[in-house]
Amino acid sequence: MLEGDKILVARGENPCYLLLDQANRHGLIAGASGTGKTVTLKVLAEGFAQAGVPVFLADVKGDVTGMAEPADNAEAMAERAASLGAAGWTPRGCDVRLWDMLTADGIPVRITISDMGPDLLARLLGLTDVQRGVLAIAFRLADDNGMLLIDLKDLRAMLAYLAEHSSEVETLYGRVSSQSVGAIQRALLTLEDQGGNIFFGEPALDLADWLVTDDAGQGVVNILNAAKLMASPQVYAMFLLWMLGEIYEMLPEAGDLPKPKFVFFFDEAHLLFDDMPKELTDKIVQTVKLIRSKGVGVYFISQSPSDIPDEVLAQLSNRIQHGLRAYTPAEQKAVKAAAASFRENPAFDSVEALQEVGTGEALVSPLNEDGQPCVVERAKVLPPECKMAAASPETLEKVRQAQAQMMEKYGEAIDRESAYEKLAAEKASQAEADELAAQKAQLEKERAEFEKQKAAEEAKAAKAAEKEAERAAKAAEKEAERAARAAEKQRDQAMKTVSSVIGQIGRETSRQLLRGLFGSLKR
């Protein structure tokens, strides 16, 4: 409950306030299941909202939506609040927006592959250094060729293109092995099975739509439906880490402010750090350290402080520790470590108190005005002014109607031309060109075959003509020989005739001559 410039969270021997000007020093809400972490989260979130600070939180169990509705057991809650020194406690809800990543129960949350970037995506996919390099090449190649990487099919198409054109790409970007591409494709398939095909796309979330207040000046409480996300921890962690980094990049330096500009509540925080590579953990630590100067508070909610790396835990100054169970040596060690993190209160033993506190109780140690941890208080947490359980269907329907403008902006998915479409068009164009080339080659082949056949036929005809000419020449030669023989025969005959005539003439002449010579003698 907001009281001036501070939020009354709980009361022990003294009231426990979270100071708004210290709220961007981050915080931790921890405790075993059923100890009241969600109630504490609601008390803090509604306090920030009443102070005009926009809030983001994930609804893991489905009961955080009750923040949209006033407390339903108002009389009993008011009595408890009054007993804890909160006389001004009033049942009221917050201005809530419901967001959803995997179903249609709220405003769709989407981001693009390009927004996620190769480094974060590679680390969350668990890629090796070599595979990470191949993924970076895919992003660079897409940028250099003006191809947008919006959804998973864009990235898959780009990776397939890399594999097909690896020899061409290597000269400019480095070696691309088909084994690395295959490993990335398999990792993307796992991500797709977890809902990545829904999460990645457009219109992409503009985080400026979360940093808003309502008409009354109260901060809007942005609730992400994360019930199904627990079955998709990879997508959940990816989104939360992207969101933290994006807020950091988006906001200018602000220094120390009277109140935060924005507050994150990361429920089930262990999902962010399970099997997290050290490089990424270091990046989270760096972001958590620096984002304070942007006026942003980050609050992790987990069952045990040991779920969170020590480097991150050291940045969480405002602490509310609900009861811890210590049945095993490891759990006993965790209890001692949690107790040792508090500024000791001589009135009680923190180790024993952590195992004794019941539901709705906690050890509370926020920062004081000087930025120092307060002496830890064993305190009872205030009841939230909103409903403890999930909101009724009627209230949820009113919330959905009130966020109609956001649904107009984000409701319908857009699949504009991006890498997949461009590569598909290029492939289709290449296939068409290949088909035309094949048809041209076939025509050329048929033409060559025709020319070959024609040449063969012409050669055959020429050969036949040559044979005919030879035959005609031989016939002519034979005819000439025959004519020559006939002529010779005729000459011979003529010669014989001439010879005969000549002979006859000769004989007749001789007779006449003799007659002439001797005729007179006879007479």
TINU-816361 format. One record per residue (C-alpha): residue in three letters; x, y, z. Coordinates in steps of 0.001 Angstrom, whole numbers, plus 524288, in hexadecimal, padded with zeros to 5 digits. Layout:
N
AlaXYZ
...
//
This chain:
523
Met800008000080000
Leu8057680D387FC02
Glu807EA81719806CE
Gly80DA98237A80134
Asp81AB3820287FB04
Lys81BA88126080075
Ile81496805767FFC7
Leu810667FF1D80C72
Val813AC7F0CA80A54
Ala813257EA65817BA
Arg813EF7ECDD8264B
Gly81BE27E6A8830FF
Glu820A67EE1283CAD
Asn8214D7F9638332B
Pro81A987FC2C82629
Cys8222C7F76781A44
Tyr822158012580F16
Leu827988001B8017D
Leu82C3880DCD7FE4A
Leu82918812107F077
Asp83601819367EEE1
Gln83D2580C9C7F269
Ala8348A803937EA68
Asn83D98803837DE91
Arg847DA7FCB47E6F5
His8406E7F06A7E361
Gly83B197E6017EC52
Leu838777D7D87EF94
Ile82C347D0B17F3E4
Ala82F9A7C2CE7F7AC
Gly8293C7B7A67FEE0
Ala824607A9D57FDD9
Ser817BB7A6B27F6D0
Gly80BAB7AB247FE21
Thr8128B7B4FA806ED
Gly80C407C113800C8
Lys8159E7C5E17F649
Thr80A8C7C9267ECD0
Val8037C7D1477F734
Thr810027D8DB7F9CE
Leu811D87DAE57EB41
Lys804097E08A7EA40
Val806387E9B57F5BB
Leu8128F7EF257EF80
Ala80CF37EFC27E1B0
Glu800947F6F47E5AA
Gly808A88003D7EDED
Phe81109803B67E22B
Ala80502805237D995
Gln7FE9880E457E36F
Ala80B0C8165A7E336
Gly809EB817D87D472
Val8147680DDE7D12C
Pro81163804707C5F3
Val8138F7F6457C992
Phe816467E9907C26A
Leu814537DC4B7C88D
Ala812827CE5A7C3F1
Asp8069E7C6A47C84D
Val80BEF7B8FA7CA26
Lys800BF7B2DF7D1CB
Gly7F5887BA9F7CBD9
Asp7F1C27C1FE7D832
Val7F8B87CEF77D5FF
Thr7ED647D3967CD7D
Gly7E64F7D63F7DA4E
Met7ED7E7E34B7DA67
Ala7E2E77E83F7D12B
Glu7D8637E6437DB7F
Pro7D6657EB8D7E968
Ala7D8707E2507F4D9
Asp7CC797D9AC7F668
Asn7CDBF7D6F98050E
Ala7CEAE7E55B80804
Glu7CA617E56181638
Ala7D3FA7DAED81AB0
Met7DED67E0DC8129C
Ala7DC2C7EE6181808
Glu7DD107E90B825D9
Arg7EA177E29E82308
Ala7EF197EEF781C8E
Ala7EAB97F7488280A
Ser7F1777EDFF83182
Leu7FDEF7F02D829C7
Gly7FCC77FEF582A4F
Ala7F6AF8012A81CD4
Ala7EA6D8086A820CB
Gly7E8B780E3681337
Trp7E7CB800E780CCC
Thr7DD25801268023D
Pro7D8C97F6287F929
Arg7DC037F9FE7EB27
Gly7E1547F4567DEBF
Cys7EBC17F9397D57C
Asp7EB5C7FD1D7C746
Val7EFA87F0537C149
Arg7F3977EC1C7B3B0
Leu7F4347DDC67B07D
Trp7FED77D9127A739
Asp801427CB9B7A1BA
Met80C477C52779A35
Leu806C37B7FA79682
Thr7F7E87B86E796E9
Ala7ECDA7C1DA793E4
Asp7E9C87C5757A206
Gly7EF977D3037A11D
Ile7F6697DCE37988E
Pro800157D50A7904B
Val80E5E7D6EC7938D
Arg8179A7D53378824
Ile825767D90678529
Thr82D647D715778D0
Ile839347CE6F77708
Ser841107DAAC773B6
Asp83CE77E0DF7809F
Met841DC7D51A78806
Gly84F247D5AC78152
Pro858D37CAA977EA9
Asp8601D7CB0378BA6
Leu854727C982794B0
Leu84DE07BFD678BA9
Ala85A327B79B78A6B
Arg85C677B70179907
Leu84E667B38D79C0A
Leu84EAA7A8FE7918F
Gly85ACA7A361797E4
Leu863297A47578BAD
Thr871BF7A23978B50
Asp87B267AD097879B
Val87C0C7A7DE779AC
Gln86D427A6EC7786A
Arg86BE57B46E77E55
Gly875037B997773D2
Val86CBE7B36776920
Leu860877B98676F02
Ala8674E7C6C076F26
Ile86AAC7C4FC760B4
Ala85C507C24F75DCB
Phe858667CF0776477
Arg863347D6C175DAE
Leu85FEA7D11975058
Ala851AB7D4A475254
Asp8553F7E29875620
Asp85E8D7E45674AB5
Asn8542E7DFCA7411F
Gly848E67E780746EE
Met841B07DB5974B90
Leu839B67DC8F757FC
Leu83A7B7D192761EE
Ile82D137D24676815
Asp828DF7C48C76B98
Leu82E927B6F076C76
Lys82BDC7B38575E4F
Asp834147BF4575A38
Leu83F9C7BA927622A
Arg83DFE7ACA575D76
Ala83D797B11C74F55
Met849CE7B9317513A
Leu850E67ADB275764
Ala84CB57A4E374C1F
Tyr851C87AF207429C
Leu85EBE7AF51749F2
Ala85FFD7A0A1748CE
Glu85CE67A0C673A3B
His866337AC0673734
Ser870D17A9657413E
Ser87BD07A9D27374C
Glu877847B74773299
Val875597BC987404C
Glu8824D7B7FB745E0
Thr88A587C1B873E16
Leu8837B7CD34744B0
Tyr87EC27C86B751E5
Gly886607BC427558E
Arg884727ADAF75552
Val876B37A830756A1
Ser875AE799A575961
Ser86982791EC75666
Gln86ADF78B36763B6
Ser869D57983F76ADB
Val85E2E79C58762C4
Gly857A478F5E765C4
Ala85A03790F077461
Ile8541879E957744A
Gln84852799CF76C9D
Arg8460078F15776B5
Ala846E3798E0781DF
Leu83D227A1AA77AEB
Leu834017961877972
Thr834187944E7883C
Leu8317B7A2BD789FD
Glu8264B7A20878052
Asp82042796C3787DE
Gln8207279F60793FF
Gly8189D7A9FB78D2A
Gly823437B1C27867D
Asn81BAD7B1AD779B8
Ile810FD7B98C78090
Phe819F17C23278892
Phe8228E7C6BD77D52
Gly81B947CF87773AD
Glu815267DC9D77183
Pro80FE57E6027759D
Ala81B0E7E61677F53
Leu818F57EAAE78D25
Asp81C077F8F178FB1
Leu820077F99779DF4
Ala81C00807DA79E30
Asp80E118028C79EF2
Trp811717FD307AC58
Leu8170D809C37B1C6
Val809EC810907B308
Thr800A68157E7BD71
Asp7F1E4816197BD37
Asp7E94A822217BD66
Ala7EA2B822B67CC3C
Gly7F908822DD7CBB1
Gln7FA94815077D0C9
Gly8043380BCF7CA9B
Val7FECB801467C1CE
Val801537F36C7C67F
Asn8057D7EB277BAE9
Ile802E57DCCB7BDD9
Leu808DF7D2747B520
Asn8016D7C5A77B4C8
Ala80C987BC5C7B7C0
Ala805007B0467BBFD
Lys808217A8EB7AF6D
Leu8158C7AF0E7AE81
Met81A167A6B47B9BF
Ala819B779B647B03F
Ser822227A39F7A716
Pro82CE17A8C17B007
Gln835CF7ABC07A496
Val82C077B53D79E9A
Tyr828E37BB2D7ABE1
Ala837167BDA27AF56
Met839EA7C2BB7A1C2
Phe82EF97CC9E7A26C
Leu832147D1907B00F
Leu8406D7D35E7ACF8
Trp83D497DA3D7A03C
Met833B07E3117A744
Leu83D897E6CF7B1AA
Gly847C67EA287A77E
Glu83E1F7F17679EEC
Ile8396D7FA047AA2B
Tyr847937FD107AD5D
Glu84A758012F79F69
Met83DE6808E779E2E
Leu83E578116D7AA5D
Pro847D081CC07AC3F
Glu8507181E617B821
Ala84875823BB7C370
Gly850AD8227C7CFBC
Asp849B7822567DCCE
Leu83B38825447DB81
Pro8305E827577E58D
Lys82A2281AF37E02A
Pro82D53810FE7D588
Lys82906812B07C784
Phe825B18045F7C677
Val826307F8137CED6
Phe827F77E9DF7CA8E
Phe823BF7DE307D285
Phe82A3A7D1AD7CD80
Asp822EF7C60B7D322
Glu828E17B86F7D2E9
Ala8360C7BF107D1BF
His83D617B2377D1EC
Leu838CA7B00C7C3E1
Leu8413E7BB817BFD3
Phe84D867B5637C537
Asp84C007A6AB7C3B9
Asp8573B7A1E37BB1F
Met85A4B7AFF17B7CC
Pro867BA7B1D87B16B
Lys870E27BA2F7B972
Glu871E67C4587AEA5
Leu863467C68B7AF05
Thr862DE7C6C27BDD2
Asp86D747D1227BD82
Lys8654D7D8F17B3E4
Ile859707D8257BCE5
Val861AA7DC7D7C866
Gln866BB7E7FC7C08C
Thr8590A7EBC57BC15
Val8536F7EAC07C9DA
Lys85E6A7F3467CEE3
Leu85CFB7FDAE7C481
Ile84E467FDFC7C29B
Arg84CBB8042B7CFFA
Ser8521C810BF7CA3C
Lys8472D810697C029
Gly83D0D8110B7CB10
Val838E2802C97CA10
Gly836E07F98C7D578
Val838267EADF7D3C8
Tyr8323B7E1677DDA1
Phe834DA7D2D87DD0B
Ile82B527C9167E2EF
Ser830367BB767E5D5
Gln82EE57B0777EF90
Ser83CA07B2107F4A7
Pro847367BC6A7F38D
Ser850527B17B7EF5B
Asp848B47B0A87E28D
Ile84EEC7BD837DEA1
Pro85D817BF1F7DBB7
Asp8651B7C61D7E64A
Glu869157D0EC7DCD6
Val85AD27D4207DA66
Leu856AE7D1E27E871
Ala8608E7DBFE7ECE6
Gln8591D7E66E7E52A
Leu84BF57E3B77EBD2
Ser84B8C7ED267F728
Asn83D2E7ED127FB4A
Arg83AA47DF86800BB
Ile82E807D87A80548
Gln8314F7CA9980967
His825DB7C1A280C3A
Gly827657B494812F9
Leu8312C7AA9180E2F
Arg830E679BFF81036
Ala83D3B7955981504
Tyr83BE0786AD8141E
Thr848D3783B880DA3
Pro856BF788598103C
Ala8566479062803B8
Glu849B679709807E3
Gln84F32799BA8158D
Lys85AFB79FFA80F3F
Ala852017A85E806B7
Val84A687ACD8812CA
Lys856E47B0DE819A5
Ala85B857B81E80D8D
Ala84E7C7BF4D80C65
Ala84EC17C30881ACB
Ala85CB97C7CA819CA
Ser858F17D13E80EF0
Phe850AF7D96081860
Arg855127E40482183
Glu853C77DCEB82E67
Asn848BC7DFF4837EE
Pro84C997DCA0845F0
Ala83E527D9D08492E
Phe83E3D7CCAD84237
Asp8467D7C28483B2F
Ser8447A7C41482C95
Val847D17B5D6829AF
Glu83D577B0F3832F8
Ala833B27BB6D82EAD
Leu834CA7B77182066
Gln8307C7A9BA8240A
Glu825C27AE4182D28
Val81EA07B907825D1
Gly811687B5008209A
Thr8099C7B8EF814B4
Gly808B87C79981376
Glu814B47C9DB81BF0
Ala8225D7CD2A8177C
Leu82F767D2A881B34
Val82FA87E03281529
Ser83B837E8D2812E8
Pro839C47F42D8094B
Leu843227FF8C80793
Asn8421380B8781045
Glu84303819C580C2C
Asp851D6818DE80B91
Gly8519480CEF802CF
Gln8559C803CC80DDF
Pro84EB57F6ED810E1
Cys845577F84F81C33
Val846997EF54827DE
Val83ECE7E33F82427
Glu830EB7E29F82963
Arg828E67D68282B8E
Ala81C3A7DBDC8264B
Lys80E9E7D8D782173
Val80C0B7DCDF8136F
Leu800A97E5F3810CA
Pro7F52A7E0A58090D
Pro7F4687E64D7FB4D
Glu7E9547EFA77F84D
Cys7E6927E7A87EC2F
Lys7E0DE7DA0E7EB8F
Met7E9557CF027F0A7
Ala7E4CB7C4F37E6C2
Ala7E3257C5D97D802
Ala7D9CA7CFF67D289
Ser7CC0E7CBBF7CEF3
Pro7C89E7C9277C099
Glu7C0357D57C7C0A1
Thr7CB9E7DDD77C52A
Leu7D4AF7D7B27BB3D
Glu7CAE47DA867B083
Lys7CA687E8D57B4B7
Val7D9277E9597B467
Arg7D9457E3CD7A699
Gln7CF4A7EDC77A227
Ala7D74A7F8C27A82A
Gln7E3757F4747A0C3
Ala7DCB07F4157938A
Gln7E5C57FEA378E63
Met7F19F7F6437916E
Met7EB0E7EAA378AF4
Glu7E9567F2B777EA3
Lys7F7EE7F54577EB8
Tyr7FCD27E7B07822C
Gly7F15F7DE7178021
Glu7F36E7DA297721A
Ala800647D43076E47
Ile807097DA4076276
Asp80F5A7D24975934
Arg815BF7DC557506F
Glu820537D9BA7468F
Ser82C887D55B74D8A
Ala837E07CC0374B96
Tyr82F357C01B74992
Glu8270F7C68273EF7
Lys832D77CC8473834
Leu83A867BFF67383D
Ala82E917B854733D3
Ala82C817C20E728B4
Glu83AE97C14D72530
Lys83A467B28C7256D
Ala82DF37B29571D1C
Ser834577BC22713B8
Gln840727B3A371320
Ala838017A7A071100
Glu830E07AEB570615
Ala83DD37B2E37002F
Asp842D07A4FA7016A
Glu8366E7A01A6FADB
Leu838037A9DE6EFD9
Ala846457A6346EE97
Ala84280797D96EE48
Gln8383C79A916E3FD
Lys8420E7A2796DC20
Ala84C0B797B16DD7D
Gln841DB78DD86D8FC
Leu83E7D7965A6CD4B
Glu84CE1797D26CA25
Lys84E727893C6CB5B
Glu842CC786D66C28F
Arg847D8790E86B8CF
Ala8554778AC86B903
Glu84F0077D7D6B722
Phe8470E782E56ABDE
Glu852FF789406A5CA
Lys85A7377CB46A796
Gln84F83774E56A157
Lys84E5477ED369668
Ala85CF577E816941C
Ala85C8476FB669422
Glu8517276FCE68A62
Glu85888779D0681F7
Ala864ED771BD682C0
Lys85D32765BA67F3E
Ala856D576CEC673E1
Ala864157722466FA7
Lys869C77648E6707A
Ala85E3F75F31668AA
Ala8600976A0F65EB6
Glu86E7C7671865E4B
Lys86BAF758C965C14
Glu861B175C5C651C2
Ala86BAB7653664B57
Glu875B375A6F64BE9
Arg86BDD750DF64645
Ala8682675ABC63BB2
Ala8768375D276390A
Lys8791774EAF63809
Ala86D1974CFC62F41
Ala871BA7586362704
Glu87F3075297626AA
Lys879AA7456F622A0
Glu8710C74C19618A0
Ala87CC3753806139C
Glu8846A746F5612DC
Arg879147406260BEA
Ala877D474BE86029F
Ala8867574BA060076
Arg8861673D2D5FD9E
Ala87A5E73F3A5F4A5
Ala8816E74A695EDFC
Glu88DB0742635ECEF
Lys885E2737145E793
Gln87F3A7403B5DE44
Arg88C83745995DA51
Asp89188738135D8A0
Gln885B9734C15D051
Ala88759741325C8B0
Met8959273E405C6F7
Lys8922A730BA5C232
Thr888207367A5B8F0
Val891B5740A35B461
Ser89BF57365E5B323
Ser8928E72DD85AB9E
Val88E767392C5A301
Ile89C5673D165A127
Gly89FC472F3659E0D
Gln894BD72E0B5949A
Ile8980B73B1C58E82
Gly8A5F6736CF58DC5
Arg8A28972A5158703
Glu8993B7314357DB2
Thr8A35D73B4757ABA
Ser8AD5873113578A3
Arg8A44F729D956F47
Gln8A12A7361A567EF
Leu8AF557394F56750
Leu8B28A72C155623C
Arg8A73872D2555906
Gly8AC78739DE554B9
Leu8B9CB7346A552D6
Phe8B685727DF54D00
Gly8A8B272A23547C2
Ser8AD4D72F0653B06
Leu8B66E72417539CC
Lys8AB4271AC353B0F
Arg8A3FD721F653098
//
